[in-house]
Structures are given as C-alpha cells and as structure tokens.
Amino acid sequence: MARDEQGKLNPNNADDNQKPVKALIEAVNIRSMSLVVLTSIASLYFISWAQAVLLPLIVAVLISYALDPLVSTLDRLRIPRPLSAAIILILLLSAVAAASIPLQREAMAILDKIPLAINEFQRNEAQSPKHEEGIIEKAQAAAKKIEESAAKGQSDDHPAHQGITAVRVVDKPMDVEDYVLRNSPAALVMISQLFSVLLLVYFILAVGPLYKRKIVKISGPSFGRMRKAARIMNDFHHQVRRFLFVMLLGALFVGLLTWLAFIALGVEQAMLWGVVAGVASAVPYLGPFLVFLGTGIAAFIQFGQLDTAIVVAGISLAITSIQGYLLTPWLTSQVSSLNPVVIFIGLLFWGWLWGPVGLIIATPILMIIKSLCDHVVNLRPVGELLGK
C-alpha cells in the first residue's frame, strides 16, 4: 500500500498506482495477440501463394524419408550415395512402369465397354413399358406447359417479321480432343512438378545427412543445444517413417481385400480396382468416395442391374471404411500422440489449402509440429493442445 503525506497507509493510493501497470499489461497482451493474428494471416497467404514451390518440396522430403533406409543399405555396401540414390529411383520407376502395363490394358477394356453399355441402356429404356407418372414427372410437365404458354403469349405480342429466319441454338456435343487441348497447360504444370519432385528426391537422398548436420551445427554453440537439435531431427524422421508405414499397411489392406472381394463377386478387372482402391485410400475421405462411385458405375456397366451395382459399391465402401475408421486410426494412435479432433481439423485445413495432396500430407505435418512443440519449452502448451 502507498502512504499519504502524514505517513499513513492509504489503500486508495495503492490502487491508483497499480492502474497504470494493469493498463500497460493489457496493452501488451492486446498488442501481442494482434501480432499473432497478423502473423498467422500473413503465413496462410504465403503458404497459399508459394504452393508451387512448397508442395513439391514437402512431398519430396516425405518420399526421401521413405526411401532413405534403402539408400542407406546400399551405402553400407560401399556404394557411393549418389549412385545408390539413382539405383533406387530407377528401380522404383521401373517397377511402377512394369505394373502399369497390365493395368493399362484393363483400363482400356473398361473404356471399350462404356459405349456398348450406353447403347444397351438406351435400348432397354426404349423397350420398357410406360409407367405411371410420379410427382416429379407431373411437376416437370406442368412447368413445361407454363413455359409454352408464356412463350406463346410473347409471340402474340411480338409477331415474327416476314423474311426473318428463326434461329435455334443447338448444344454442341462434347469434344474430347478439344477438352484435352484446353487442359493441356494444367497437365504440363503437373508433369513439370512431378519431375521437380523426382529431382528433389534424388538430391535429398544423394546428400544424405548433410543438412541434418548443418542444422545441428547452426543450433550451437553449446553441446546441449546441438544434442537437442539432433534429437528433434531424429524424432522428425521416426514420426514420418512410422506414418508412411501406416499408409503402406492401409493401402495393402484395402487393395488386397478389394481384389479378393471383387473376384468373388465376378467383377471384371478386379486387379485394377484393387490397385485403384489401395492408392486412393491414401487420400482421406475423397479417395474412398471416388472409388465408391467408380466401382458402382463399373458394376452397372458390366451387370446392367442397379442392385448388383449397389452391392459392389457398398462392399468397396465397407472395406475403405474399415481401413479409414478402424485400422488407420488405431495404427496412427500407436505411432503418434495426436488426438483425433486435431487430425480431422488438420485434414480440413490442409485439404482446403492444397487440395487432395494436402489431405495426404496433413497428418505428417501435424506429427512434425507436435514433435517440435514437445521439445521446445515455450511451445509445450501447443503440444499439449495437439496431444491426446
């Protein structure tokens, strides 16, 4: 408490002296929060603006984490690391190209059946007896009558002039070649980004732990800080490799089970759909939904029955649901300490920011952020918020 002029304690003066301090603390807090909000907005804008550079870089880093054990094995055999990285990438691309040849044949077989299925569907519709009109058909007929009466009234008010030919607008059918030409710039951009990712993967694998040593060296000069930086980098590697292993197990589960189920149901091109379902399972929510639609359409084209198509699509959805809601969350909970709410919010955020690729890399990015927050004292409250 503050003392007055006579030396007595005066509680009112104490409150008056503390008011400027409280006002200063509140001003600092508001200023800090404003800076955090502005920094977050600027970071979001930068991430979205630099997508063409950041996205291939992050994808290349994740792929290099997955392939690094293979390159390290060849490195231990006294093979130079640049040569080891080239060998691994060539083997990987050769395996993908060899596997795509039979899958391409099955895809072409599906495309050949689409015109025949459309003609068969139109023939069945023409031969089917007329059924009683429902509510939707009657509403459409009433709307058509109203439009015809309105058009007739306008023609009576404005009679057609003699010598003027009426013009009828005819919709042009879809031209596949024109569609491909119009979208060729986007395809070229995607191909260039693919080559950029491959080159980045090669260089990251070729240099090996060079950047890890540089980051540890920069974090010095004390030995404790260098050791902490090395521990953080090792934790990053382990987290990403565990997540990639979980993704691989989930893709194998979906692919094999879909292949065996479709063989039992007699679905043609079962191997193709197994591979497609396994690859699409890496994209949360969007991938299984697209496989559900694709398998349903393919089954309807093959069997020509709606109930059979629903059964095939339902089995595909059940397999991907088991993988997405049971297997992958359980495995992810074993290899990381993220809570499901944070994972879902991260999927929404990165999917909104970077599309389907953002859905794939959302979880490893969250795992890296969580690991960093756990090792930095000032960020531990954020890590606690992200954890279970």
C-alpha positions in Angstrom: 0.0 0.0 0.0 1.1 3.6 -0.6 1.5 6.2 2.2 -0.1 9.6 2.3 1.6 12.9 3.3 1.2 12.1 7.0 2.9 8.7 6.6 -0.3 6.6 7.0 -1.2 3.8 4.7 -3.8 4.7 2.1 -5.3 1.7 0.1 -6.8 4.1 -2.5 -3.4 5.4 -3.4 -2.2 1.9 -3.9 -5.0 1.1 -6.4 -4.2 4.4 -8.2 -0.6 3.4 -8.5 -1.5 -0.1 -9.9 -3.9 1.2 -12.6 -1.1 2.2 -15.0 0.6 -1.1 -14.5 -2.6 -3.0 -15.3 -3.3 -0.8 -18.3 0.3 -1.5 -19.6 -0.2 -5.3 -19.2 -3.5 -5.2 -21.0 -1.9 -3.1 -23.8 1.0 -5.5 -24.1 -1.4 -8.5 -24.3 -3.6 -6.9 -26.9 -0.5 -6.0 -28.9 0.8 -9.5 -28.7 -2.4 -11.0 -29.8 -2.7 -8.6 -32.7 0.8 -9.6 -33.8 0.0 -13.3 -33.6 -3.2 -12.8 -35.6 -1.5 -10.7 -38.3 1.4 -13.2 -38.5 -0.9 -16.1 -38.9 -2.8 -14.4 -41.7 0.4 -13.5 -43.5 1.7 -17.1 -43.1 -1.5 -18.5 -44.6 -1.3 -16.1 -47.5 2.4 -17.0 -48.1 1.7 -20.8 -47.9 -1.1 -20.5 -50.4 0.9 -18.2 -52.7 4.1 -20.4 -52.6 2.2 -23.6 -53.2 4.0 -24.3 -56.5 7.3 -24.4 -54.5 6.4 -25.6 -51.1 4.2 -28.5 -52.2 6.8 -30.3 -54.3 9.4 -29.7 -51.6 7.3 -31.2 -48.8 6.3 -34.2 -51.0 9.9 -34.8 -52.0 11.0 -34.7 -48.3 8.4 -37.3 -47.4 9.3 -39.6 -50.2 13.0 -39.3 -49.4 12.2 -40.3 -45.8 10.5 -43.4 -47.1 13.4 -44.3 -49.4 16.3 -43.4 -47.2 16.6 -46.8 -45.5 17.1 -48.5 -48.9 19.7 -45.9 -49.9 21.5 -46.3 -46.5 21.6 -50.1 -47.0 23.4 -49.6 -50.4 25.6 -47.0 -48.7 26.7 -49.5 -46.1 27.8 -51.8 -49.0 30.4 -49.2 -50.0 28.3 -48.0 -53.0 28.6 -44.2 -53.4 25.5 -42.4 -52.1 24.7 -40.5 -55.3 24.9 -43.8 -57.2 22.7 -45.6 -54.6 20.0 -42.9 -54.9 20.0 -43.2 -58.7 19.7 -47.0 -58.5 16.8 -46.9 -56.0 14.9 -44.3 -58.1 15.4 -46.2 -61.3 14.2 -49.4 -59.7 11.2 -47.7 -58.3 10.2 -46.1 -61.6 10.8 -49.3 -63.5 8.5 -51.2 -61.0 5.8 -48.6 -61.5 6.1 -48.7 -65.3 6.0 -52.5 -65.3 3.0 -52.7 -63.1 1.1 -50.1 -65.2 1.2 -52.1 -68.4 -1.3 -54.8 -67.4 -3.4 -52.2 -65.5 -3.5 -50.0 -68.7 -4.9 -53.0 -70.6 -7.6 -53.5 -68.0 -8.4 -49.7 -68.1 -8.7 -49.8 -71.9 -11.1 -52.8 -71.6 -13.3 -50.8 -69.3 -13.4 -47.8 -71.7 -14.3 -50.1 -74.6 -17.4 -51.3 -72.7 -18.8 -47.9 -71.9 -20.3 -47.2 -75.4 -21.8 -50.7 -75.5 -23.3 -50.3 -72.1 -24.8 -46.9 -73.0 -26.4 -48.4 -76.2 -27.8 -51.3 -74.2 -29.2 -48.9 -71.6 -30.9 -46.8 -74.2 -32.3 -49.9 -75.9 -33.8 -51.1 -72.6 -35.3 -47.7 -71.9 -37.0 -47.7 -75.4 -38.4 -51.2 -74.9 -39.6 -50.7 -71.3 -43.4 -50.1 -70.9 -44.6 -46.7 -69.9 -45.1 -46.4 -66.2 -47.4 -44.1 -64.3 -46.1 -40.6 -63.9 -44.9 -39.7 -60.5 -44.9 -36.3 -58.7 -41.6 -35.2 -60.3 -42.7 -36.1 -63.8 -46.1 -34.3 -63.3 -44.3 -31.2 -61.9 -42.0 -31.2 -64.9 -44.9 -31.5 -67.3 -46.7 -28.6 -65.6 -43.6 -26.4 -65.8 -43.2 -27.2 -69.5 -46.9 -26.2 -70.1 -46.3 -22.9 -68.3 -43.2 -22.2 -70.3 -45.0 -23.0 -73.6 -48.0 -20.7 -72.7 -45.6 -17.9 -71.8 -43.7 -18.3 -75.0 -46.9 -18.3 -77.0 -48.0 -15.0 -75.3 -44.7 -13.4 -76.1 -45.0 -14.5 -79.8 -48.6 -13.0 -79.9 -47.3 -9.6 -78.5 -44.4 -9.6 -80.8 -45.3 -11.2 -84.2 -42.5 -12.6 -86.2 -41.4 -10.4 -89.1 -41.6 -11.8 -92.6 -38.3 -12.7 -94.2 -36.5 -13.3 -90.9 -35.5 -16.9 -90.2 -35.9 -18.2 -86.7 -32.6 -19.2 -85.0 -32.4 -22.3 -83.0 -29.5 -22.9 -80.6 -28.2 -26.4 -80.7 -25.8 -27.6 -77.9 -22.5 -28.8 -79.3 -21.6 -32.3 -78.2 -18.5 -32.7 -76.0 -15.3 -32.8 -78.0 -12.7 -34.9 -76.1 -9.8 -33.7 -78.2 -10.8 -30.0 -77.6 -11.1 -30.7 -73.9 -7.6 -32.2 -73.7 -6.1 -29.3 -75.6 -7.8 -26.8 -73.3 -6.5 -28.5 -70.2 -3.0 -29.2 -71.6 -1.4 -26.3 -69.7 -2.5 -27.7 -66.4 -1.2 -31.2 -67.4 2.1 -29.7 -68.4 2.4 -27.9 -65.0 1.6 -31.2 -63.2 4.2 -33.1 -65.2 6.8 -30.4 -64.5 6.0 -30.6 -60.8 6.4 -34.4 -61.0 9.9 -34.1 -62.5 10.7 -31.5 -59.9 9.7 -33.9 -57.1 11.8 -36.7 -58.6 14.9 -34.4 -58.9 14.4 -33.1 -55.4 14.1 -36.7 -54.1 17.3 -37.6 -55.8 19.3 -34.7 -54.5 18.0 -35.1 -50.9 18.9 -38.8 -51.0 22.3 -38.1 -52.6 23.4 -35.6 -49.9 22.2 -37.9 -47.1 22.5 -36.4 -43.6 24.3 -33.3 -44.8 21.5 -30.9 -43.9 20.9 -32.6 -40.6 24.5 -32.0 -39.6 24.2 -28.4 -40.8 21.1 -27.8 -38.7 22.7 -29.3 -35.7 25.8 -27.2 -36.2 23.8 -24.0 -36.6 21.8 -24.7 -33.4 25.1 -24.4 -31.3 27.5 -23.4 -29.9 26.6 -25.3 -26.7 26.8 -29.0 -26.8 23.4 -29.3 -25.1 21.6 -27.3 -27.8 23.3 -29.3 -30.6 22.3 -32.5 -28.9 18.7 -31.3 -28.5 18.6 -30.3 -32.2 19.8 -33.7 -33.2 17.2 -35.4 -31.0 14.4 -33.2 -32.7 15.6 -34.1 -36.2 15.7 -37.9 -35.3 12.2 -37.6 -33.9 11.0 -36.0 -37.2 12.5 -38.9 -39.2 10.9 -41.5 -36.9 7.5 -39.9 -36.9 7.3 -39.5 -40.7 8.6 -43.1 -41.4 6.0 -44.5 -39.0 3.2 -42.6 -40.7 4.4 -43.8 -44.2 4.5 -47.3 -42.8 0.9 -47.0 -41.6 -0.2 -45.6 -45.0 1.5 -48.6 -46.7 -0.3 -51.1 -44.5 -3.6 -49.4 -45.1 -3.1 -49.4 -48.8 -2.2 -53.1 -48.9 -5.2 -54.0 -46.8 -7.6 -52.1 -49.0 -6.0 -53.3 -52.2 -5.9 -57.0 -51.4 -9.3 -57.1 -49.8 -10.9 -55.2 -52.7 -9.2 -57.5 -55.2 -10.3 -60.7 -53.4 -13.9 -59.4 -52.9 -14.3 -58.4 -56.5 -13.0 -61.8 -57.7 -15.6 -63.5 -55.5 -18.4 -61.3 -56.9 -17.2 -61.8 -60.5 -16.3 -58.2 -61.2 -14.1 -57.8 -64.2 -10.7 -56.0 -63.9 -10.6 -56.8 -60.2 -6.9 -56.3 -60.0 -7.2 -52.8 -61.5 -9.9 -51.8 -58.9 -7.7 -53.3 -56.1 -4.8 -51.1 -57.1 -7.0 -48.0 -57.6 -8.7 -48.6 -54.2 -5.3 -49.1 -52.5 -3.8 -45.9 -53.9 -7.0 -43.9 -53.4 -7.1 -44.9 -49.7 -4.1 -42.6 -49.1 -6.4 -39.6 -49.7 -8.7 -39.5 -46.7 -12.5 -39.2 -47.4 -12.1 -38.1 -51.0 -10.4 -41.2 -52.3 -12.8 -43.8 -50.9 -15.8 -41.7 -52.1 -14.4 -41.6 -55.7 -13.7 -45.4 -55.6 -17.3 -45.9 -54.3 -18.7 -44.1 -57.4 -16.3 -45.7 -59.8 -16.9 -49.3 -58.7 -20.7 -48.7 -58.7 -20.6 -47.4 -62.3 -18.3 -50.2 -63.5 -20.5 -52.8 -61.9 -23.6 -51.3 -63.5 -21.9 -51.3 -66.9 -20.9 -54.9 -66.5 -24.0 -56.4 -65.0 -26.7 -53.9 -66.1 -28.5 -54.2 -62.8 -28.8 -51.5 -60.2 -29.0 -53.7 -57.2 -25.8 -55.6 -58.2 -24.0 -52.2 -58.7 -25.1 -51.1 -55.2 -23.8 -54.3 -53.6 -20.4 -53.9 -55.3 -20.1 -50.2 -54.4 -21.3 -51.0 -50.9 -18.6 -53.6 -50.4 -16.0 -51.2 -51.7 -17.2 -48.6 -49.2 -17.2 -51.1 -46.4 -13.6 -52.0 -47.0 -12.4 -48.5 -47.2 -14.5 -47.6 -44.1 -12.8 -50.3 -42.1 -9.4 -49.0 -43.2 -10.3 -45.4 -42.6 -12.2 -45.6 -39.4 -10.7 -48.6 -37.6 -7.4 -49.8 -38.9 -5.6 -46.5 -39.7 -6.8 -44.6 -36.6 -5.6 -47.5 -34.4 -2.2 -47.7 -36.1 -1.8 -43.9 -36.1 -2.6 -43.8 -32.4 0.1 -46.4 -31.8 2.8 -44.4 -33.7 1.8 -40.8 -32.7 0.3 -38.9 -29.9 -2.1 -36.7 -31.9 -5.8 -36.7 -30.9 -8.5 -37.5 -33.5 -10.0 -34.0 -33.4 -6.7 -32.3 -34.3 -6.2 -34.8 -37.1 -9.7 -34.1 -38.5 -9.2 -30.3 -38.3 -5.8 -30.7 -39.9 -7.3 -32.6 -42.8 -9.9 -29.9 -43.3 -7.3 -27.1 -43.2 -4.7 -28.6 -45.5 -7.3 -30.1 -47.8 -8.8 -26.6 -48.2 -5.3 -25.1 -48.7 -3.6 -27.6 -51.0 -6.4 -29.9 -52.2 -6.1 -33.7 -52.4 -2.3 -33.6 -51.8 -2.9 -31.5 -48.7 -5.1 -34.3 -47.4 -2.2 -36.8 -47.8 0.5 -34.7 -46.1 -1.7 -33.2 -43.4 -1.1 -35.9 -40.8 2.8 -36.0 -41.1 2.9 -32.2 -40.9 0.9 -32.3 -37.7 3.1 -35.0 -36.3 6.2 -32.9 -37.0 4.6 -29.8 -35.4 3.6 -31.9 -32.4 7.2 -33.3 -32.0 8.7 -29.8 -32.3 6.3 -28.4 -29.7 7.2 -31.2 -27.3 10.9 -30.4 -27.5 10.6 -26.6 -27.2 9.7 -25.3 -23.8 7.8 -22.2 -24.9 5.7 -24.3 -27.3 4.8 -27.1 -24.9 1.3 -25.7 -24.3 0.6 -26.0 -28.1 1.9 -29.6 -28.0 -0.4 -30.4 -25.1 -3.3 -29.0 -27.1 -2.4 -31.2 -30.1 -1.9 -34.3 -28.0 -4.3 -36.9 -26.6 
